[in-house]
Amino acid sequence: MKPQTVLVAAVLCLIFASCKKTDTATQTQTPTTSVPSSQQPVISYFPVNHVPGEIVHIKNDKNNLYLEKETNGYRLEGDIILTEAQVQHLKNEPLDNARAVTTELVKLWPSSIVPYTIASSASGFSSAIQQAMQEWEAYTPVKFVPKNSSHADYVEFTGSTVESSSHIGRTGGKQIINLYLGSDFPATTAKHEIGHAIGMFHEQSRVDRDNYININWSNIKPDKAFNFKNYAETGEAGIDLGTFDFYSIMLYGSKITDTDFVYNTNILTMTKKDGSEFFSNFYLSQGDIDAAKYLYAPTVYVSVEDDDNDMSSYPDEYIVGNASASLYSDRACTIPTTSPFPVKVNCAIQEDVYSTNGTVSSYTSYKTVTIPPNTHSTGILSSYNKVIKIYDGANIYRYEATYVSVRAGVGYKLYNQ
Ligand SMILES: [Zn+2]
């Protein structure tokens, strides 16, 4: 056996040994592999004894969104609660791509600080809640502080006989994180629901999930099928960060244990591509940690940089340009910087075509470029025609201009925003 193989085997043994069925032990290392299936939790995030709400169909210009309307908001995928304001936002938002983390639809916590209280109904879970908060604090920029009178926005952990649930992101004022009092793994449940409250969605709903998992639609009740759509299908804008992560705290397990949602709770409702079962994890994965770091990383600003190469020959004008997106640490974009994370930058390319009668036709196309980690800049367009102005001797007979700009997106702000 080569030394390197021994090392890998030793590391695997260590990880298996350190993951115990109880979720009361504080994690010292993020797991990089799975624990044996006999030790895996089956956690359902779908409510039990749940009074179904009215299914509300929201349609915007590109997508259909189905949500279950309830007294405190709109339920999505079992345990995510959207506010009226968020649903209104979704109705109007241009839908570009999908999320595993949030866009401006979801507000983050300023300075990464989440004030909290624990209601008396959840006092039995106090140590589990503390453990969950400590794990998020240990590995990510997120910090929890007991709420005081200066905190207008805060979470309240509440015990529930029906469900675990959380709002997504900071909604303003008090927001409830419900913890199901029947949960065998309250710390794990708390970690998951905190994930929503800081702005994370479900791993199984990523746009690329069909490359990694199969959905057993025949076991899902038709009126609940919308809960298993991916985010492009449900119509939410956002971003999938990293690759699909079977160890994410934000991933449901294969089994859904609520008969309101599935016909047979013993059948695997979701599987890996090879048909095998997967499970909720006890701990934050490296992917979860990266996502939280991404959401709460220091702000970077993006500016378009453009250079000119004037290839005109009088009287014609012909200017060729190279456009790139660059990162800065200040609003005015004077201090170049990099990000430890890839920054996906949404760009718009507008082409104006001037006709001889003076009218202008504009054509806009969209493009996303990625600035790699620890990199200042990446190209958007190279050698593009910025200006073409051709004269027929006295008059212009062809005039086109192209403008490259950066649009709003996740993980960055715009110049002077
Ligand atoms: Zn959830």
Boltz pocket constraint, residues with backbone or C-beta under 6 A from the ligand:
constraints:
  - pocket:
      binder: B
      contacts: [[A, 45], [A, 77], [A, 79], [A, 80], [A, 192], [A, 196], [A, 202], [A, 250]]
      max_distance: 6.0
